[in-house]
Amino acid sequence: MRGWVEDMPRIAPARKAAFRILLAVEGGRDHADELLRTKEVDALAPADRNLATAMVLGVLRWQIWLDEQVRARLKRPNARLDPEVRIALRLGLFQLRFLDRIPAHAAIDESVELSKQSGHRFAAGMVNAVLRGSAAQGELREQEIEGSAAHPVWMVERWAAVYGTEAMQAICRHGQSQPRTTVRVADAAVAEELRGAGIALASSELVAAAQTVTSGDVTAGQAFRAGRVRVQDEGSQLIAELAARANGTAGEEPKKILDACAAPGGKTLILAERNPEARIVACESSPKRLAELRARVAAYADRVECRLADAALLEESAAFDLALADVPCSGTGTLGRNPEIRHRLRWDDPARLAGLQQAILQAALRAVRPGGRVIYSTCSLEPEENEQVVAAVLARDANLRQIALAPLIDTLGRDGILQAGGAERVRQGLTPEGALRLLPGIMPTDGFFVALMERRA
């Protein structure tokens, strides 16, 4: 299969790359963000690389809506199309309706050619007819279509029921937009270095160490390669900042910290930076991800132990002062950044994941000493993975209690960890139980849930 994709004549490099990536994602085994960072994509000219990225992410974000438009133009709307034909149609239609700098003939002709050269010459006429019919309708702006039309119905209905219609619409709009690139900058000198390299930065809204990249490719510079600047969503940074200050003994730095699900390591690094005397055990169950984690935290190798371990099966008892359980989850808070998630999840997945999440949280709570605390977090918007996990674990052990996050947020504000006014903004996401919920589209972050728990005895 790969050979014919690479050898396709008369097809622009960006479309060829986008087609190959979308075909791999359609197979369900690969993730778009990883495929967009391969050597093959890096080898493209900058303009082609940017176009391929825009097409891949755009098609995945609008796939549900695009498929509806295609079905409406088929003689047999319920006909099952081969994956290569579906992707050729999605690519062509996305360019016609959303990319105003792409000539219609280029979008149509090369989509037809993609269909032919992928072994589906019989479908070329249909692809041509569908796309030419759509081209006659003219361009659309993304904001002219409700974002809910590009999300599974079950997600839309769930969010409307839990958060209300207005919040649901904000979440859906966020899911259709390219998230801002936020970086963690070590100090003012590094920020100045980035600006000197042509990277434009703006202050973040919540976390003082976070900067938003407004133009330029921060990953192409020496500061990124040397680790002086890291790409990390502001909400992810906020979770780590909360965890780093969550020790139950006021004014005392924790001596031993557990990061139960540590890869890719961004939060581990913040824990190490904020607690320079602490020893940290960072666990990861995947050997490949463990190797990547170890390389990323190499600067702290003298006090960060990277351990191959299943977080749900940790056997330590009362060994740590503090733990972070940033658990595997459905990822529904990151649909703008990871748009293919919406096509892979099913309505019952959040409840299915909750069992693993409860097991990890229970293991983390067993691992802390009496008086020790655990930060539980997800990048999910679903109550089954958030409040309900915390409630279920609390109900099983009378020695556990939930701690309200408001005082800790205020402390971060007073100590300058948050921007001026950042504490007030963050407090708007507090739940009645004292946990923190960051809704994308309402907060300037991906979607996250954070709760603080303590072992009393």
C-alpha positions, 0 to 999 in steps of 0.5 A: 500500500505504501509504495503506491502512495509514495510513487503517485505522479501528478499529485502535489506533495502536500496532498500525497502526504495528507492522503497517506496520513489520513489513510493510516489514521482511518485504519485506527492504529496511528495518531495524526499528531505523531504522523505529522512529525515523521521524517517524511513530513519534515522533509517537505518544503515548509509551505507543503508541510503547513498545507499537509498539516492543515488538510489532515487536521481540518479533514479530521475535525470536519469529517462527520460534516464532510461525510454528511455532505458526500452522502447527500450527493450520492445516488445511493446515500448508504453505499459503503465506500472504500477507505481510499475513496472516502479520504479522496472525497473528504480531502477534496471537499475540505479544500473546496469548502474551507481553503480559499487559496486552493484552486477548485480544479486542483482540489478536484483533479488531484482528488480524482487522481488519488482515487484512480491511483489508489486502485479505484478507477471505477470510482473516479467519475463519482468523485469528480461528480460529487466534488464538482457539484460541491464546488458550485456552492462556493466557499464556506467559512468554518464559523458558518457551520455549527461546531456541533455538526462535526461531533458525534451526536452522543457527545453533543447531547451529553455535554448539553445535558451536563454543562448546558447548551451554551457551554456545549457550543463553546466546547464544540467551537473549540474542538473545531479550531487550531489550539494555541501553541503554548510553551513553558519558558525557563526565564526572561533570557530564554524568552528574549532568545526566542524573540531574537530567533523570530518567535513572537510571544504573548503572555498567557492568561493563567500561568506565569511561566507559560507563553503563547506563540503568536508566530514562528516555529518554536520547535525549529530553534536551538532553545527547543532542542536544548530543552530551554523551552517546552511546548505544553498546554497551559492547563497541563502546566497548571495541573503540575503547578497545583501538584507541586504545591499540594504537600499537606505540611504547610511550608515544607517541601515534599521529600518523595514524590510519585508521578504515577503516569508520567509520560511524556514528562512535562508535568514531571519536569515541573514537579522537579523544578518546583521541588529541588530537594525532592526525589521523584519516582516517575512511572510508565507502563510502556517501554517505548514511552519510558525511554522517551520519558527518561530522555526528556527528564535526563537533566534531573536524572540524579533525583528522578527515577524513571520506572517501568511500572503499571500505575494500577498495580503499584505496591508501595505503601505509605512511601511518598509524601505526595503523588500525581495521578494524571490518568489515561482517559478518553481525552475529550478535552483535547479534541481540537488538538487530537481531532481523531479521538471523536471518531474512535470513542464510543458512548460507553468508553468513559464508563469503561475507562473509569475502572482503570482510573479508580484502580490507579487513584487507589494505588496512588492513595495507598502509596502516600503516607498518612497526611500525604496528598494525591492530585488526580487529573484527566483531560476528559470532560466526562463525569464518569472519569472525573467526579464519579471516580473520586466519589467512588474511591472516597466511598470505599475508604473512610480514611480518605477525604477530598481537599478543596483546591481554592486555598491552593489556587490562592497560594499560587496567585500570591506567590506569582506562580499564576498571572496577576488575576489568574487565581480569580480566573481559575477559581471560576472553574471550581466545582461544588466539591472543590475540584477544578474543571477547565472547559475548553472554549470557556477557559484558555486551555484544553479541557481538564479535571483536577481534584485533591485528596488526602490520606488521613491515616 
